[in-house]
Amino acid sequence: QVQLVESGGGLVQPGGSLRLSCDASGVTSSSYTMAWFRQAPGKERDFIALMHLTGVMTLYADSVKGRFTISRDNAKNMVYLQMNSLKPEDTAVYYCAGKRYSGSTTYSDYPYWGQGTQVTVSS
């Protein structure tokens, strides 16, 4: 059974950095794609980044390209999102998501979700 638990959110000043972690227990195969989404109040859940666990494919939303980096540690069943140069518009609840096989930027394609972690960028 796949269970995803995010951690690492918090309050950070503009220009600062945070690293989010996703404990992906039950993800025992490299055939999975793991992704990060975010949802701001009153807005839809938006795609941020994805990585196939073989490492051969990563994809980023234009809004975070060059600032955010997705990575994984397959031995620990962990997925990370390093967020640099944070902006107030990055404020949202960040979710880790997983699915078998090919990646997708559509949140409804992902059957496995964590509970989310709040990231607030404010001075």
C-alpha positions as CSV (number, residue, x, y, z in Angstrom):
1,Q,0.0,0.0,0.0
2,V,1.4,3.4,-1.0
3,Q,1.4,6.1,1.6
4,L,2.9,9.5,1.0
5,V,3.8,11.9,3.8
6,E,5.2,15.4,3.1
7,S,7.3,17.5,5.5
8,G,9.5,20.5,5.4
9,G,7.1,23.3,4.8
10,G,7.1,26.5,6.8
11,L,7.4,30.3,6.7
12,V,10.3,31.7,4.7
13,Q,11.2,35.2,3.5
14,P,11.2,36.1,-0.2
15,G,14.5,34.9,-1.8
16,G,14.9,32.2,0.7
17,S,15.0,28.4,0.3
18,L,13.1,25.4,1.6
19,R,13.5,21.7,1.0
20,L,10.3,19.6,1.0
21,S,10.5,15.9,1.6
22,C,8.0,13.1,0.7
23,D,8.3,9.8,2.5
24,A,6.9,7.4,-0.1
25,S,6.4,4.2,1.7
26,G,5.1,1.4,-0.4
27,V,6.7,2.7,-3.6
28,T,8.9,-0.3,-4.1
29,S,9.4,-0.1,-7.9
30,S,11.3,2.3,-10.1
31,S,8.3,2.2,-12.4
32,Y,6.6,4.9,-10.5
33,T,6.5,8.6,-11.3
34,M,6.5,11.0,-8.4
35,A,5.4,14.5,-8.6
36,W,4.8,17.7,-6.7
37,F,1.7,19.9,-7.0
38,R,0.6,23.0,-5.1
39,Q,-2.7,24.6,-4.4
40,A,-3.1,28.2,-3.3
41,P,-6.4,29.3,-1.6
42,G,-9.2,29.6,-4.1
43,K,-7.1,28.2,-6.9
44,E,-6.8,24.9,-8.7
45,R,-4.1,22.3,-7.8
46,D,-1.2,23.1,-10.1
47,F,1.6,20.9,-11.4
48,I,5.1,21.8,-10.2
49,A,7.5,19.0,-11.0
50,L,7.7,15.3,-11.7
51,M,10.4,12.6,-11.9
52,H,10.2,9.1,-13.1
53,L,12.0,7.0,-10.4
54,T,14.5,5.6,-13.0
55,G,15.7,9.2,-13.1
56,V,15.4,9.4,-16.9
57,M,12.7,11.9,-17.0
58,T,12.1,15.1,-15.1
59,L,9.7,17.9,-15.9
60,Y,9.1,21.3,-14.4
61,A,6.4,23.9,-14.7
62,D,7.6,27.1,-16.3
63,S,6.8,29.0,-13.2
64,V,9.5,27.1,-11.1
65,K,12.0,26.1,-13.8
66,G,15.5,27.1,-12.7
67,R,14.4,27.7,-9.1
68,F,13.0,24.3,-8.0
69,T,14.7,20.9,-8.2
70,I,13.0,17.5,-7.8
71,S,15.2,14.6,-6.7
72,R,14.9,11.1,-5.2
73,D,16.6,8.7,-3.0
74,N,15.2,5.3,-4.0
75,A,17.0,3.4,-1.3
76,K,15.2,5.5,1.3
77,N,11.9,5.8,-0.6
78,M,12.2,9.6,-0.4
79,V,11.4,12.3,-2.9
80,Y,12.5,15.9,-2.4
81,L,11.7,19.3,-3.7
82,Q,14.4,21.9,-3.3
83,M,13.0,25.3,-3.6
84,N,15.3,28.3,-4.1
85,S,14.6,32.0,-4.7
86,L,11.2,31.7,-3.3
87,K,8.6,34.3,-4.1
88,P,5.3,35.3,-2.4
89,E,3.4,33.7,-5.3
90,D,4.9,30.4,-4.3
91,T,2.8,30.4,-1.2
92,A,0.5,27.3,-1.2
93,V,0.0,23.9,0.2
94,Y,2.4,21.6,-1.5
95,Y,1.4,18.0,-2.2
96,C,3.4,14.9,-3.1
97,A,1.7,12.6,-5.6
98,G,2.5,9.2,-7.2
99,K,1.4,7.0,-10.0
100,R,2.6,3.9,-11.8
101,Y,4.5,4.2,-15.1
102,S,4.4,7.4,-17.2
103,G,4.3,10.9,-15.8
104,S,1.5,13.4,-16.1
105,T,1.0,17.0,-15.3
106,T,-2.7,16.4,-14.6
107,Y,-3.5,16.0,-10.9
108,S,-6.5,13.7,-11.6
109,D,-4.1,11.1,-13.1
110,Y,-2.4,10.5,-9.8
111,P,-4.1,8.0,-7.4
112,Y,-1.7,8.5,-4.5
113,W,-1.5,11.7,-2.5
114,G,0.0,13.0,0.7
115,Q,-1.8,15.3,3.1
116,G,0.1,18.4,2.0
117,T,2.5,20.8,3.7
118,Q,2.1,24.6,3.9
119,V,4.7,26.8,2.4
120,T,4.3,30.5,3.1
121,V,6.7,33.1,1.5
122,S,6.4,36.4,3.3
123,S,8.5,39.1,4.8
